[in-house]
Amino acid sequence: MYNYIKGIITEINPTDITLENLGVGYKIITPNPYNFLLHSEVTIYIYQKVSEDNISLYGFKTLKGKELFIKLISVNGIGPKSANAILASGSVESITKAIDEGNAKYLQKFPGIGPKASQQIILDLKGKIDFEDKAIKTANLIEVEEALKALGYKAKEIKKVLPKLDTSKKTSNLIKDALAMMLK
């Protein structure tokens, strides 16, 4: 599974881009290929779709775009093509706002999204889209967990401490706080 690929854009097509990384050109389907500049170095957040006859990479400029895409394809009846079309036609913020407000008419303006699909999106996702900096928080907590394991603490002990930590702090401070809690 890929999280992101950093590379240089070598080709732009109507539905995808080619991103070269270490001599390999990855074909990445993206909502708005023309938002990228040819020959520029970028980081693309990746979703890999595997089916019995195809492996596809879907790419997004932001982590929020990727997260919304994943949420959209979790809705019954919404596949990667529909989710990609939604993200191509609207901003992450406006789509999220429409879902949270139950604005079915806004969602119906997207290609392939009718009344039933828009209602299903609202039903499944309303109140469930939250874009806090989970990636940063998770990365910090993973580093804290690894540090505590390296110091000989057991996973059971570590899991009791992690939820109590203030994830807005730097990793080094989180480790100190975790150790202080472990020693109590």
N, C-alpha and C positions, 0 to 999 in steps of 0.2 A: 504494500500500500504506500502510495506517495502522499506527502503533505504539501510540498512545494518543489518547484524546480526553478533554479536561477540560471539564466542563460541569455543568449542573444537572439533576437527575432530575425530570422533569415527569410521568411516568406509570410505574406498576409493574403488570405483568400476570403471570400464572402462569409464562410462559416467557421473558419479556423485559422490558426497561425502555426508556423513551424518555429520551434524554439530549439536552438542548438546548445547543447551542454556537453562538453568534453568530447566533441566530435560526433555526437549522436543527435539527429534531428527528430524531435518529438512533435507529432501532429496533435495539436491541442484544440479541441472544439471550445469556442468561447462565445459569450453573448454578443459582444461588440468587437470583432477583430480590428476594425478600423480605429479603435481607441488606442491602439498600440502604434509605436513608431518603428519602422523598418530599421534594422541594424542597431537597435538600442538594447541595453542590458536591462533585464527586468526579472522580478521574482513573480512567478505565477503560482497561485494556490490551486492544487490539483485534486480532482475527484476521479477515481478510476472506476469505470463501469465494466464489469466482466459479464458476458453472456456466453451461451454455448458456442456461438459462431463469431464473436466479436469482442475485442478489448478496445475501449475508447477512453481517452483522457479528456476531461472537461476542465477548463482553466478559468481562473478568476483573478482580477487585479487585487481584490481585497479578501481577507479572511471572512468578513461579514457576507460577501457575495457567495462564497463557497458554502458557508453555514446555511444561508437562506435556500440555496439550491438543494442541499441535502434535506432540509425540512420539507421543501416543496415536493421532492420526489418520494417522500414518505407518505404523501397523501394518495389515497386510492384513486386511480385514474389519471394521475399526473406522472408522466415519464420524463426522462432527461430532455427530450426535444421540447416539450411544453414548458418545463421549468426554465430551460435556456431562453425560450421565446419571451417568457415573462420578464426575466432579468435583462433581456436585450431592450425591452420596451419601457421599463420603468426603473427608478432608482430603488436601492435596497430600503431606504428610509420610507419612501412613499408606498411601497408594496407592504412593508411591515405595518405602517399606519393604517392602510386600508384593511388589512386582516384584523388588526386589533379593534378597529371601529366597526367591523362587520359590513364594510362597504363593498357589496357584491357587484354593483354597477361598475366600479373602478376596475375590479379584477376581470370583468367581462370584456373590457376593451382590448385585452391581450389576445393574440392569435391562438385559436383553438380552445379558448376558455369560454364556455357557455354558462348558463344559469346554474346547472347542476354542479359543474366543476367548481365554479366560484363559491357556491354554498358549501361544498365539501372541503375546500381549502380553509374557509372561515371556521367551519365546524372542527376540523382537525388541528388547526394551528393557532386559533385565537387565544392570546394570553400565554403562548408557549414559546414565543420568539424573544430571546434575551441575548443581546450582544455585548455583555460585559467582556472585559479583556480576559476571558477564560483561558486563552492560550498562554498568556503571560503568567497568570496565576497557576495554572497547571504546571508549566515549566518550572516555576519557582518551587512548587511543592514536590515535584519529582526530584529536583536537586536536593532538597532538604531530606526527603525520604532516602535517597541514595547515600547521603552523608551519614545519616543515623544508622543505616545498615552497615556501612563501613566501620562505624564505631562499635558495632556488635549488638545493637538493639534489635529486638525481634519485631517482625512485621505487625504483630498484634499490638505491641506497645506503641509503635509508630502511628498506627491508624487511630489511636485514641487521641494523639496530640495534634495531628495535622489539621483537623477541622477547627481547632481553637486558635490557629495562627492568623495574624493580621497580614494578608497577602499583599497589602500595599507596600510593605517594607521590602528592602533588598534581601536577596537570598542569604547573605552572610548574617544579617540580623535575625532572619527567620530561623536559621540553624541555632544561633545563640538562645533565642526564645524557646525553641523546641527542647534544647538541652536543659534549660532552666526548669521547664515543665517536667521533664523526665526525671530530674533529680529530686523533685518534691516528694 
